């Protein structure tokens, strides 16, 4: 009996919709990263992008536990002296809630060349509407 190894010709990608209303950010990100990576399939191969497309809606209604709403910060640096910028999580949720969820999922993926391909399969929307109705995505409920 031979070991099955998936390749780009044998991988079939599905489309899924995840409603992030009331979900905890870290749990949502880890479960979406599992689907993007393809670890939920029996044909998972670590060196092949065998994941599915994921659409996340209602990302502005995602929540954090504990005191993270007041304490969590996003830090960026421009590369110049004194170019450090800190932004509170509450301010980011008001302005760029889709970027908050995108960054959380990006942090859950492996740090290699495949992660950029996996991230192209992720779509994040603030509201309940999305543009991928033609792909007829399936709805997923996480526990």
Secondary structure, DSSP 8 states (H G I E B T S, - for coil): -------TTT----EEEEE-TT-BHHHHHHHHHHHHHTTTSTT--TTS----EEEEE-GGG-B--TTHHHH-EEEEE-SSTT-EEEEEHHHHHHH-HHHHHHHHHHHHS-SSHHHHHHHTTEEE-SSS--S-GGG--EEE---
